[in-house]
Amino acid sequence: MEISKNNDSFFNRVYDAVRMVPYGKVTTYGAIARFIGSAQSSRMVGWALNSSHNIVDVPAHRVVNRNGMLTGKIHFGGADVMQQLLESEGINVVNDKIIDFDKLLWDPLAESE
């Protein structure tokens, strides 16, 4: 899937990219930023996802930092909600870090080639 760089807002491009993350996989803020053509905007990806919690079909819980840490967990309405959502998909989390992060990491650029 190609993400439009012209017609949609930055936030909508982020949401479209995050919708592509497969069940049981995670990606990073930076991977999403690179995929939508805005490589230096990983922090803005986080802002977009913080605003997405009322959008049912955006699996924001699947986006973590570059080290596999649940840095956005405070935005899910409870201390353990992000972890619970990930664990419901079979992803193990210990001390706010994805176990086997390298195996579970999904890179949208690699998948779109």
N, C-alpha and C positions, 0 to 999 in steps of 0.2 A: 504494500500500500504506500502510495506517495502522499505526503502531507503538503497541502498548499501553503506556499510562503507568502501569497499575495492577498487572497480573499478573506482569510479568517484572522481573527485576533490571535495574539500569542497564546493566550490561555486556551482557546479552542484547539490550536495546533497541539498543545501539550495534552489536552484531554483525548484527542484523536490518537495520539501516539500511545498514551497509557492504556487505552482500550485494546491495543494490540498485544499487550503483555500476556503471555499464555498463563492459564491456570497452573499453579504450582511452580511458577518461576518468579524471579524478581529482576528488576533493572535498577539503574541509578539515575539520579537527577542529571548528572553529566551526560549519560548515554541518551537520555531523552533530549537534552539541549542540543547535542551534536546532530541527532537524527532530524530535528526540525530546522536545522540550519542556523542555529544560534549558540555555537559552542561555548561561548563565554557567559551563558545565562543560566547556569545550573541553579543558582539561588532563586532566580525568577521562576524556574520550574517548580521549586518548592512553594513559592508564593501562590502559584496557580493551583497547585494541589491542595494547599490549605484552604482555598476558596471552593473546592470541588465537592465538599462533603454532602451537599444537598443534591448532587447529581448522581443518581443511582448507578449508572452504568460506567462510572470511572473508578477502576480498582486502584485507588491511590495507595492502598496498603502494600502494593507490590513494588513500590518505589522506595529505595533506601539510599544511604550515602555510599560513597565509593569504597568504603571498608565493610559494607554489609550491616551497618548499624541502623537501628530504627530511630533515626534522629527526628522524624516527624511525628512520633507517637503521641505527643501532647495534643495534637490537633484532631484526635479521633474520638473525643468525648469521654475518655476514661483511660487510666494508666496502662491497661493491658489490652485494649480493644484491637490495636494494630497487630499485636502479637497473636491474639486469638484468631483474627481473620487469616493470618498467615498459617497458623497451625491447623486451621480447618482445611487448608489446601495441602497439608502434609509437609509444610516447611517447619523445620525445627529452629527454635530461637532460644538462646541461653544468654542471660545478662544483656538483653537488647541487641544481640548480634545473631545474624543468620548463620547457622551451622551449615557447612559445605557450600558456602557462598559462591565459590568459583564454579561449582557444578550446577548451581541453580540460576546463575546469572544469565539473563537474556539480553543480547545486544541487538537493538532494532536495526542498526546499520549492517551488521553481519547477516541478519536474516533477510534484508531487502536486496542484497546483492545477487 
